[in-house]
Amino acid sequence: MKEGSQHLLQERRKIFRFIKENAHLFPVEKMCKVLKVSSSGYYYWRKHPVGTRQRNQEQLVSHIRRVHAQSQGRYGSPRIADALREQGVKVSRNRIARLMRKTGICSIVYKKYRVQTTDSNHDYPVPKNLLNREFTADKPGQKWVSDITYIATKEGWLYLTVVLDLADRKVVGWAMSEGLKAVETSVAAWRMAFKNRVIDGKLVFHSDRGIQYACCEFGDELKGLPVAQSMSRKGNCWDNAVAESFFKTLKSELVNHTHFATRAAARLAIFEYIEGWYNQRRKHSALGYRTPCQQESYFYTSSMAA
């Protein structure tokens, strides 16, 4: 329905409501004549006060609120539209966006942040950038990216290290620590990733130039394995954009809206976010709005069928 027609319909409903409220004072037919609406239209409205379009719209808004709530306010119109289409509700993203604006439903606003956990002032060798911003992989176990960020708590900083597989964007390894030593950051996250996922052929492992990735402790973990280490160019965060993007999502959807009293509270919330939400349920635009686990299953079933 066009905007002008919708406006006229809303105005007519207002008139009908006015007539209903004053029916005990004046004859209905007289008010209809004065207000230039048909009495038959008024009586039809009394029997059908909510039109089909309005009922459908109210039902759609209810669906939107449900999906929005299930995402804990994290989903905007693109992901809500995709989630509803999966459930058999055929609706365009633009219509959902209009209804969200109209009803005041909005996703959590992204906030800018700056993370400084990279200490590249060291004398360790720095591998070449083998990844070269090619953030796709034919299948899991071919390209991993890793990075470190910090989470503020009232007890002090909590550091989070993650390893993501570029094939399905799944967080395959992670570690949380109170310090920035390699054994509790990069090494711990690598060990989890190596345990959780099989390397397929030769793995490219990409990170920034931080000492946690350049040091001997981390290098010893890779010895004898089919792994080629890759590092970003100096001062170029775009070379590790996927890991940076994950941290931006984590911060905007959880950390920036939560005040952690203790490191233990932060650990639990981040664990639930990674394993309960991000890997399992969060739709990823780079994956065609599939979740990392759905994309992982796709690779597995495709290989079985081949």
Secondary structure, DSSP 4 states (H G I P E B T S, - for coil): --HHHHHHHHHHHHHHHHHHHTTTTS-HHHHHHHTT--HHHHHHHHH--S-HHHHHHHHHHHHHHHHHHHTTT---HHHHHHHHHHTT----HHHHHHHHHHHT--PPPP-----------S-S------STT----SSTTSEEEEEEEEEEETTEEEEEEEEEETTTTEEEEEEEESS--GGGTHHHHHHHHHHHS---SSEEEEE-S-HHHHSHHHHHHHTTSSEEEEEPPTT-GGGGHHHHHHHHHHHHHTGGG--BSSHHHHHHHHHIIIIIIITTT--BGGGTSB-HHHHHHHHHHHHHH-
